[in-house]
Amino acid sequence: MAIDRVVMAFAGCVVLASVALGLLVSPWWFALAGFVGANLLQAAFTGFCPLAIVLKRLGFAPGAAFA
């Protein structure tokens, strides 16, 4: 699986989990969803993604965005 797909899947899981936790536990969990969204936005413009760096070191194949 390419790094791009892993990053998107991980971000989607974190956003869904934070929305569920925000509804069930505390509204402060919505801040995590905002952080993930902001990180995805800056990665789209700069190409810098900390998770992509970690995945590359773990041996995942680079995709089009994080080559």
Secondary structure, 3 states (H helix, E strand, C coil): CEHHHHHHHHHHHHHHHHHHHHHHCCHHHHHHHHHHHHHHHHHHHHCCCHHHHHHHHCCCECCCCCC
